[in-house]
Amino acid sequence: MVKRFVLFALASLLFCATTGSRLSAADDPFTIELSVRADSQQQTARGRSTSATGSNPALPIMTVKPKTGLHVRWSVVNQEKMGTVQDVTVHFFLETEDSIGQPGAPKPGPDAVYESAVMMDFAAQAKSSGDFVIEAPPPGNYLLRIETMGAAKARRDDYFAAMDVKVVP
């Protein structure tokens, strides 16, 4: 009888832990998605909090040749049911990185391959999105990243989605 109770308690605890982690991700005020298509391949990255604890999953990797057209689509949605998050910058960039999978995101410098930003107020359920094509840069390792800046002032954190781009000769 005690053995059955202990097994039930452990199973309940495991269920709550896995359900809780899913609920906390669904409770994030912002959702971000980044999708890149080149030739016949496509990669998608879903957003996460900049202060997310636990394991950092490996970023998706897009491998392309120089001058290949990268069709980029991104979206940022304020999932809140009420209220406005003011002065949020949606920042997108493609920047050189030392190696694929390097920890931390390089900050775009004056020679960033591509960079754009838009500042907006996100009303409840508001969405911002981008859809454009950029040319793959010369051979090397790059980080493609979309992020919010300033959402942490009104909400608990900022959010991002990213992927590595490996350009091969």
N, C-alpha and C positions, 0 to 999 in steps of 0.2 A: 504494500500500500504506500509506504513512504517513498519507495523507488519510483512508483508511478507519479506521485506528486512532484518529486524532484524533476523528472523528465517533462512533466506538463509545465512546470515553472520555467525550466530552461527553454522549452519550445515557445512559450509565451513571451519570454524576454527577447529571444531571437526575432520573433515576429514583430514585436514593438520596435526593436532597434532598426530592422530593415524598413518597416513602414515609416518610422519616424524620419529616416534619412530621405526617403522619397517625398514625404510631405514637406520637409524643409526646403528641398529644391523647388517644389511646386509653389511654395510660399514666397519665393524670391519676387520682389516687386518688378524686376526687369527680366525679360527673356531676350536673348540675343542669338541670332543664327547667322553663320557665315558659310557661303557655298561658292565653290570655284569649279568651273568646267573648262577643260582644255582638251581639244580633239575629242577622243572618245572616253575620256576619264572624267570623273567628278568626285570631289571630296566635300564633306560637310562637317562643320564644327559647331557645336552647341555651346552656349555661354555658361559661365560659372562666375561665382563671386571672386573678387580679387583677394579676399581673405579666407577662402575656403580652406578648411583644415582637412587633414587626411591625405591620401595618396593623390598625386597629380597625375592623371592619366596622360599617356603619351599623346602628343598632338598628331592629327592626321598629316600625312605627307603627300604633297603633289609633286611629281617629278615631270619636268618638261624640258624642252630644248629652247635655246635663246630665240627671241622674237616670236614665240608662240603666243597667240592671243589668249589671255586669261579672262574668261567671262566671270566676273565677280558679282555676287548678289549678297546683300546683307540686310538684316532687319533688326530693329530694337523696338520692343513693345513694353509699355508700362501696364502691368497686369492689375494694378490697383483698381478697386471698384469706385473709389472716391478720392478726391483731392488731386492737386497738381504738383508735380515735382518741377521746380523752376531752375532755370540756368544750368541745364545739363548739356555738356558738350559731348557729341558723338564723334569720336576720333577714329579714323581709319588710316593705316599705314602699311607699307611694304618696305622693310629695312633689312640691310645685310646683317647676318648673324655669324658668329664664329663657327658654330657647328649645328647640325640638325639635332633637335632635342635638348639644346642648352637650357639650363635652368634660368628662369627670369627672362623678361622681355627686354630686348635692347630698346633704348629710347631713340626715336627718330632724330637724326642730326640734320644739319643744313643740306646734306647730300642724300637725303632719303630718296629711294627710288620713286615712291609715290606717297603722298600724304594729303589727307583732306579732313576737314572738321566742320561741323555745323553745331551751333548752339540753339537750343530750343527749350520751351516749357512743355513737359509731357503731361497733358491732361490725363485723367483716368482713361484707360484703354487706348491711349494714343499710340500711334506707330510711326516710326521713321524708317525709311528704307533706301537702299541704293542699288543700282543695276548698271554696270558699265564694263567696258573691256579695256584692259591694259596689256601692253606688250611685255613678255617675259624678259627680264634683264639678262646681262651676260652671265656665263657660268658662275655658280657659287651657291651659297646657302642663304636663304632669306626667311624672314618671319612676316606673315600676313596677319594683321590683327585689327579687330574692331573693338572699341572699348567705350564705356561711359566715363566721364570725368565730371564730378560735381554731384552725382546722385547720392553720394554718401552724406552730403549735408542734410538732406531731408529723409533719407532712408538709411538703412544700416550699412550699406556698402556700395562700391562700384562693381561693374560687371564687364566681362570680356569674352570674346571667342577668338581663337587663333588657330593657324595651321602653319606648318613648315613648308617651304617651297624649295625644292632642290632643282637647280637649273644645270643640266649636263650638256656637254658639247655634242 
